[in-house]
């Protein structure tokens, strides 16, 4: 299914990266990074500070770093690259900034193991066994609140899934909308919007 089918049409941006996991070497460094560092362009761009400015202004560099840290908490047998990132998409309102101003959703196409794990969060005994720094509250309808979620600038985040897509959102509303759009086969979703052009 098209990820854009569960994204509301009223978002201001939608960035999608298919087969994202295979694009990384040692996460969070992209596999192509070494080649870029050895190029003449790198010296020019790096010296100007443009790379650091871009990473800081969008929050993308910080988000990748936080995802890299999160991989340390994954249960044995799960891989961030292989189990969470066959597709990565970010959609939201306002500017794309992955900090406390982020107003949107991160969508990760998860493996069967990940989907099963998210489903298991519905059981109290599973949530009680999570690491102390990872508190998750069941708010109903397969949606979970993650208080003070560091990758979103310590604002609360909401976790859920629609079929094989794991969603982390800044507001519960995004997950509810995604569930509703899935039930209506994507009617009124971004994928059906007349001005939507996929630049994957």
C-alpha positions as CSV (number, residue, x, y, z in Angstrom):
1,X,0.0,0.0,0.0
2,X,1.1,3.6,-0.6
3,X,2.2,5.3,2.6
4,X,0.6,8.5,1.3
5,X,-2.8,6.8,1.6
6,X,-2.7,7.3,5.4
7,X,-1.3,10.8,5.4
8,X,-3.9,13.6,5.6
9,X,-4.0,15.9,2.6
10,X,-3.7,19.0,4.7
11,X,0.0,18.5,5.4
12,X,2.6,21.1,4.2
13,X,5.3,18.6,3.3
14,X,5.8,14.9,2.6
15,X,9.3,13.5,2.3
16,X,9.7,9.8,1.5
17,X,12.7,7.6,1.3
18,X,12.2,4.0,0.0
19,X,14.7,1.3,0.9
20,X,16.2,3.7,3.4
21,X,17.9,1.1,5.6
22,X,20.2,-0.1,2.8
23,X,21.4,3.5,2.3
24,X,23.3,3.4,5.6
25,X,26.7,2.0,6.5
26,X,27.2,2.3,10.3
27,X,24.0,4.0,11.3
28,X,23.4,7.0,11.2
29,X,26.1,7.6,8.6
30,X,24.8,7.2,5.0
31,X,26.8,4.6,3.0
32,X,27.6,7.3,0.4
33,X,29.1,9.6,3.0
34,X,32.6,8.3,2.7
35,X,32.6,8.9,-1.1
36,X,31.2,12.4,-0.5
37,X,33.9,13.2,2.0
38,X,36.6,12.3,-0.5
39,X,35.2,14.6,-3.2
40,X,36.3,18.2,-3.9
41,X,32.7,19.4,-3.3
42,X,32.9,18.2,0.3
43,X,35.8,20.6,1.2
44,X,34.0,23.5,-0.4
45,X,30.6,22.8,1.2
46,X,32.0,21.7,4.6
47,X,34.3,24.8,4.8
48,X,31.3,27.1,4.3
49,X,29.4,25.6,7.2
50,X,26.4,24.9,4.9
51,X,26.2,21.2,5.9
52,X,26.1,21.9,9.6
53,X,23.6,24.7,9.0
54,X,21.3,22.4,7.0
55,X,21.4,19.6,9.6
56,X,20.8,22.0,12.5
57,X,18.0,24.0,10.8
58,X,15.9,21.0,9.8
59,X,16.8,18.8,12.8
60,X,17.5,15.9,10.4
61,X,21.0,15.4,11.7
62,X,19.8,15.3,15.2
63,X,16.9,13.0,14.4
64,X,19.3,10.5,12.7
65,X,21.6,10.7,15.7
66,X,18.7,10.0,18.1
67,X,17.6,7.1,15.9
68,X,21.1,5.8,16.1
69,X,21.0,6.0,19.9
70,X,17.6,4.3,20.0
71,X,19.0,1.3,18.2
72,X,20.9,0.5,21.5
73,X,17.5,-0.2,23.1
74,X,16.2,-2.5,20.5
75,X,15.6,-6.1,21.6
76,X,18.1,-8.7,20.5
77,X,17.3,-9.8,17.0
78,X,15.9,-6.5,15.8
79,X,17.8,-4.2,13.5
80,X,17.0,-0.5,13.0
81,X,18.0,-0.6,9.3
82,X,16.5,-4.0,8.4
83,X,13.3,-4.0,10.6
84,X,12.3,-0.4,10.6
85,X,13.5,1.3,7.5
86,X,12.5,-0.4,4.3
87,X,10.6,2.9,3.9
88,X,10.9,6.1,5.8
89,X,8.6,9.1,5.4
90,X,8.1,12.3,7.3
91,X,5.0,14.5,6.8
92,X,3.7,17.5,8.8
93,X,2.5,21.0,9.0
94,X,4.6,24.1,9.1
95,X,8.3,23.7,8.5
96,X,10.2,20.4,8.6
97,X,12.0,20.8,11.9
98,X,12.6,17.7,14.1
99,X,12.6,19.4,17.4
100,X,10.0,20.7,19.9
101,X,8.3,22.6,17.0
102,X,7.7,19.4,15.0
103,X,4.1,19.0,14.1
104,X,3.8,15.9,12.1
105,X,4.4,12.2,11.8
106,X,7.3,9.9,11.0
107,X,6.3,6.7,9.2
108,X,8.5,3.6,9.1
109,X,7.6,0.5,7.2
110,X,8.2,-2.2,9.8
111,X,9.0,-5.9,9.5
112,X,6.7,-8.6,10.8
113,X,8.7,-8.8,14.1
114,X,8.2,-5.0,14.6
115,X,4.5,-5.1,13.9
116,X,4.1,-7.9,16.4
117,X,6.1,-6.0,19.0
118,X,3.9,-2.9,18.6
119,X,0.8,-5.1,18.9
120,X,2.2,-6.6,22.1
121,X,2.3,-3.1,23.7
122,X,-1.4,-3.5,24.4
123,X,-0.5,-5.8,27.2
124,X,0.3,-4.1,30.6
125,X,2.9,-6.8,31.5
126,X,4.9,-6.0,28.3
127,X,5.0,-2.2,28.9
128,X,6.0,-2.9,32.5
129,X,9.1,-4.8,31.3
130,X,10.3,-1.9,29.1
131,X,13.6,-0.1,30.1
132,X,13.1,2.5,32.8
133,X,13.8,5.4,30.5
134,X,11.1,4.2,28.0
135,X,7.7,4.8,29.5
136,X,4.7,4.1,27.3
137,X,1.1,4.8,28.2
138,X,-1.8,3.0,26.4
139,X,-4.3,5.7,25.4
140,X,-6.6,3.3,23.5
141,X,-7.4,2.3,19.9
142,X,-3.8,0.9,19.5
143,X,-2.2,4.3,20.2
144,X,0.5,4.8,22.9
145,X,1.9,8.0,24.4
146,X,5.6,8.4,24.9
147,X,6.1,11.2,27.4
148,X,8.9,13.7,26.7
149,X,10.1,11.9,23.5
150,X,13.7,13.2,23.0
151,X,13.8,13.0,19.2
152,X,10.8,15.3,19.1
153,X,12.5,17.9,21.3
154,X,11.1,16.4,24.5
155,X,7.4,16.9,23.5
156,X,5.1,14.0,24.0
157,X,5.0,11.6,21.0
158,X,2.3,9.1,20.0
159,X,3.0,5.6,18.6
160,X,0.8,3.3,16.6
161,X,0.6,1.3,13.5
162,X,-1.5,1.0,10.4
163,X,-0.9,-2.4,8.7
164,X,2.8,-2.6,8.2
165,X,3.5,1.1,8.8
166,X,4.8,2.2,12.3
167,X,3.8,5.8,13.0
168,X,5.4,8.2,15.5
169,X,3.5,11.5,15.7
170,X,3.6,14.7,17.6
171,X,-0.2,14.6,18.2
172,X,-2.6,11.7,18.7
173,X,-4.8,13.3,16.0
174,X,-2.4,12.2,13.3
175,X,-2.7,8.6,14.3
176,X,-6.5,8.8,14.5
177,X,-6.6,10.3,11.0
178,X,-4.2,7.7,9.7
179,X,-6.5,4.9,11.0
180,X,-9.6,6.6,9.5
181,X,-7.9,7.1,6.2
182,X,-7.0,3.4,6.1
183,X,-10.6,2.4,6.8
184,X,-11.8,4.7,3.9
185,X,-9.2,3.3,1.5
186,X,-7.3,6.6,1.5
187,X,-10.2,8.8,0.5
188,X,-9.2,12.4,1.3
189,X,-5.6,11.4,1.9
190,X,-2.5,13.0,0.5
191,X,-2.3,10.3,-2.2
192,X,-5.7,11.3,-3.6
193,X,-5.0,15.0,-3.4
194,X,-5.0,16.7,-6.9
195,X,-1.7,18.6,-6.2
196,X,0.2,15.6,-4.9
197,X,3.3,14.6,-6.9
198,X,5.6,11.9,-5.5
199,X,9.2,12.7,-5.8
200,X,10.6,9.5,-4.3
